[in-house]
Amino acid sequence: MIVLGPGDPAATSTKRPARAACVDRVHGVTHGERRGARSWLALLGFGLAVAAVAAVGGLGVSGTAAEYQSLVTPPWAPPSWLFGPVWTVLYIMIAVAGWVAWRRAGWTAGLTWYVVQLVLNAAWTPLFFGAGWYVAALVDIVALWFALSVTVALFWRTSRLAALLLVPYWAWVAYATALTAAIVALN
């Protein structure tokens, strides 16, 4: 009779126990397996939410390019024509990131922070260009950068792809924060 002890390699399994699947109790779907029409409708929902943020940012704010050009800006400020293309790409990535995170784990704290940063994002343009409240816009964008940082960290735990999709946005917001601070100081 051979007895295997705890130090014997044959007694130690290299396999990890399988993780229990996290099941959405409402829909009976295992997280990470959200597929089909419901998943595509969710992508549409994330796209519409981000489009709403972009629309709110643009509502009632006309002549932003002229106002931007009238400001004293630092030498490293981008030309006004660059903002549209950059934000278009970023908004697509933001929508896909939210969808990927939701698809992987359902509604999590990361998605709650995702919504917070979207609200702060929507507020910046009306504060800065609509009202001309540059200091309030600076406070808003600092809060946005913080909320986005938390979102990226929480998404990293759920879906690295979702977190990585937000990194260019996070970098742009960091740059925009510095630009906003410079404009507050110069004007």
C-alpha positions as CSV (number, residue, x, y, z in Angstrom):
1,M,0.0,0.0,0.0
2,I,1.4,3.4,-1.0
3,V,0.3,6.4,1.0
4,L,0.8,9.8,-0.6
5,G,1.7,12.6,1.7
6,P,1.3,16.3,1.3
7,G,4.8,16.8,0.0
8,D,4.5,14.0,-2.6
9,P,4.1,15.6,-6.1
10,A,1.6,12.9,-7.1
11,A,-0.7,14.1,-4.2
12,T,-0.7,17.7,-5.3
13,S,-2.9,18.6,-8.3
14,T,-1.8,21.3,-10.6
15,K,-5.3,21.9,-11.7
16,R,-7.1,24.8,-10.1
17,P,-10.7,24.3,-9.1
18,A,-13.1,25.6,-11.7
19,R,-14.5,29.0,-10.9
20,A,-18.2,28.9,-10.3
21,A,-20.1,30.6,-13.0
22,C,-21.7,33.8,-12.0
23,V,-25.3,33.6,-13.2
24,D,-27.5,36.6,-13.8
25,R,-30.5,35.7,-11.7
26,V,-32.9,37.8,-13.7
27,H,-32.0,36.5,-17.1
28,G,-30.3,33.2,-16.3
29,V,-27.3,34.1,-18.4
30,T,-23.8,33.2,-17.3
31,H,-21.7,36.4,-17.3
32,G,-19.2,36.3,-20.0
33,E,-21.6,34.6,-22.3
34,R,-24.0,37.5,-23.1
35,R,-24.6,36.9,-26.8
36,G,-27.3,37.3,-29.4
37,A,-29.9,40.0,-29.9
38,R,-29.9,41.1,-26.3
39,S,-26.1,41.8,-26.4
40,W,-26.4,43.8,-29.7
41,L,-29.3,45.8,-28.2
42,A,-27.1,46.6,-25.2
43,L,-24.3,47.8,-27.6
44,L,-26.9,50.0,-29.2
45,G,-27.9,51.3,-25.7
46,F,-24.3,52.1,-24.8
47,G,-23.9,53.8,-28.1
48,L,-27.1,55.9,-27.5
49,A,-25.9,56.8,-24.0
50,V,-22.6,58.1,-25.3
51,A,-24.3,59.9,-28.2
52,A,-26.6,61.6,-25.7
53,V,-23.5,62.7,-23.8
54,A,-22.1,64.2,-27.0
55,A,-25.4,65.8,-27.8
56,V,-25.7,67.4,-24.4
57,G,-22.2,68.7,-24.7
58,G,-23.2,70.3,-28.0
59,L,-26.7,71.5,-27.1
60,G,-27.0,75.2,-27.0
61,V,-23.3,75.6,-27.5
62,S,-22.6,77.2,-30.8
63,G,-19.5,79.0,-31.9
64,T,-17.2,76.9,-29.8
65,A,-14.4,77.1,-32.4
66,A,-14.6,80.9,-32.5
67,E,-14.7,81.1,-28.7
68,Y,-11.7,78.7,-28.4
69,Q,-9.7,80.7,-30.9
70,S,-10.5,83.9,-28.9
71,L,-9.0,82.4,-25.7
72,V,-5.3,82.8,-24.7
73,T,-4.1,79.3,-24.9
74,P,-0.7,77.7,-24.2
75,P,1.6,76.9,-27.2
76,W,0.8,73.2,-26.9
77,A,-2.9,73.7,-27.4
78,P,-4.4,71.8,-30.3
79,P,-6.2,73.5,-33.2
80,S,-9.9,73.6,-32.8
81,W,-10.5,71.3,-35.9
82,L,-8.8,68.4,-34.0
83,F,-11.4,68.1,-31.3
84,G,-14.2,66.7,-33.5
85,P,-12.3,63.8,-35.0
86,V,-10.6,62.9,-31.7
87,W,-13.9,62.9,-29.8
88,T,-15.6,60.9,-32.5
89,V,-13.1,58.1,-32.1
90,L,-13.0,58.4,-28.3
91,Y,-16.8,58.2,-28.0
92,I,-16.9,55.0,-30.1
93,M,-14.3,53.5,-27.9
94,I,-16.1,54.6,-24.7
95,A,-19.4,53.0,-25.9
96,V,-17.6,49.7,-26.8
97,A,-15.7,49.7,-23.5
98,G,-19.0,50.0,-21.5
99,W,-20.6,47.3,-23.6
100,V,-17.6,44.9,-23.3
101,A,-17.5,45.4,-19.5
102,W,-21.3,44.8,-19.2
103,R,-21.1,41.8,-21.5
104,R,-18.3,40.3,-19.3
105,A,-19.8,40.8,-15.9
106,G,-23.2,42.5,-16.0
107,W,-23.8,45.7,-14.0
108,T,-20.9,46.3,-11.7
109,A,-19.4,49.1,-9.7
110,G,-17.3,49.8,-12.7
111,L,-20.3,50.6,-14.8
112,T,-21.7,52.8,-12.1
113,W,-18.5,54.8,-12.2
114,Y,-18.7,54.7,-16.0
115,V,-22.1,56.5,-15.8
116,V,-20.6,59.1,-13.3
117,Q,-17.8,59.9,-15.7
118,L,-20.3,60.2,-18.6
119,V,-22.4,62.7,-16.7
120,L,-19.2,64.7,-15.8
121,N,-18.2,64.5,-19.5
122,A,-21.6,65.9,-20.6
123,A,-21.3,68.8,-18.2
124,W,-17.9,70.1,-19.2
125,T,-18.8,71.7,-22.6
126,P,-21.8,73.6,-21.3
127,L,-19.8,74.8,-18.3
128,F,-16.8,75.9,-20.3
129,F,-18.3,77.2,-23.6
130,G,-22.0,77.6,-22.8
131,A,-21.6,79.4,-19.5
132,G,-18.0,80.5,-19.7
133,W,-17.4,79.2,-16.2
134,Y,-13.8,78.1,-16.7
135,V,-13.1,77.4,-13.1
136,A,-16.2,75.3,-12.7
137,A,-15.2,73.5,-15.9
138,L,-11.8,72.8,-14.4
139,V,-13.4,71.4,-11.2
140,D,-15.6,69.3,-13.4
141,I,-12.8,67.9,-15.6
142,V,-10.7,67.1,-12.5
143,A,-13.6,65.1,-11.1
144,L,-14.1,63.5,-14.6
145,W,-10.4,62.4,-14.7
146,F,-10.8,60.9,-11.2
147,A,-14.1,59.1,-12.0
148,L,-12.5,57.8,-15.2
149,S,-9.4,56.6,-13.3
150,V,-11.7,54.6,-11.0
151,T,-13.6,53.3,-14.0
152,V,-10.5,52.1,-15.7
153,A,-9.2,50.4,-12.5
154,L,-12.5,48.7,-11.9
155,F,-12.9,47.6,-15.6
156,W,-9.3,46.2,-15.4
157,R,-10.6,43.7,-12.8
158,T,-13.5,42.7,-15.0
159,S,-12.3,43.1,-18.6
160,R,-8.8,44.2,-19.5
161,L,-10.1,45.0,-23.0
162,A,-12.7,47.3,-21.6
163,A,-10.1,49.1,-19.5
164,L,-7.7,49.3,-22.4
165,L,-10.4,50.8,-24.6
166,L,-10.7,53.7,-22.1
167,V,-6.9,54.4,-21.9
168,P,-6.8,56.8,-24.9
169,Y,-9.9,58.6,-23.4
170,W,-8.2,58.8,-20.0
171,A,-5.0,60.2,-21.6
172,W,-7.0,62.8,-23.6
173,V,-8.9,63.8,-20.5
174,A,-5.6,64.2,-18.6
175,Y,-4.4,66.4,-21.5
176,A,-7.7,68.3,-21.6
177,T,-7.4,68.9,-17.8
178,A,-4.0,70.4,-18.2
179,L,-5.3,72.5,-21.1
180,T,-8.3,73.7,-19.1
181,A,-6.0,74.6,-16.1
182,A,-3.7,76.5,-18.5
183,I,-6.7,78.4,-20.0
184,V,-8.0,79.3,-16.5
185,A,-4.5,80.6,-15.6
186,L,-4.1,82.6,-18.8
187,N,-7.5,84.1,-19.1
